[in-house]
Amino acid sequence: MTVGRFAPSPSGRIHLGNILCCLLAWLSARQKGGRVVLRIEDLDTARCPRRYAEQMIEDLRWLGLFWDEGPEAGGSGGPFFQSQRTDLYQAALKRLEAMGLVYPCFCTRAELHASSAPHREDGQVVYAGTCRSLSPAQAAEKARLRPPALRLRVPDKEYRFTDGHMGLYGEHLDRDCGDFLLRRSDGMFAYQLAVVVDDAAMGVTEVVRGADLLSSTPRQLYLYELLGLTPPLFLHFPLLLAPDGRRLSKRNADAGLDTLQGRVSAEELLGRLAWLAGFNPSSRPRSAQSLLQDFSWEKVPQADIRLPENLFG
Ligand code: GLU
């Protein structure tokens, strides 16, 4: 049985990018007769207060994108807020530590972003391995001054997979990524660890998300391997761009539900979005349910989708 999921980070009001993500995840799972889980990715509790999560839950309902397991619906995979699942992340971390693959890192942000550090396409930095070979005594000395972050050693190996939408993708972890964070110095678990632990624990078989996370997938596949878990099918979809060609962000207030909800109905919004993403033959209003008959991954482009000015003109 297919199990899809929505995994929004409620750091603000839902916008067209998140809505397209949830719509695609919902259609893709439902079309196969599958179930959908809603998990709230609020690891960063300062940026994701509970009221935003509550608003997001209400917004998804308004859009008609219902879930089978998650907040309010319940289900055996809960709790469905990442902020309540830290003991699971801690247990996974312990297992990785027992394999001798985790080490403390004392590098500051400024050190990491030093001009000589190679930068990845996604803006992150390839970690140079500065703290990789600290002796226990050196680490203990440094820990007196500053709590460490924890990093996972990566192998000198390429992790490749076939994305269900984007095709073959791979990264050489050592060269293209470097040892990556499992826990920040303030104790917050990293997205990479939490998402793998949760998708596996919740029985997710299909992960639909934006192409900005394509480059996270090789790291996640490495974690699946280390933890002895079966990875899901990954389907990454093209990003929505603002009319000026830049990534959608909070700057684009007109793409947020805050602005849109009073002006358009849920069906108008979904119909227009589905048309832009290639699976509504016209821009006419559609319910999520009615789009099930038209949706197929082949119709969705691979290239980013630029929003027109005045989408709802
Ligand atoms: N919480 C992430 C986001 O909202 C999505 C993570 C994922 O789908 O793996 O961007």
Residues whose N, C-alpha, C, O or C-beta is under 5 A from the ligand:
A	BS01	LIG	A7 P8 S9 E41 V195 V208 R209
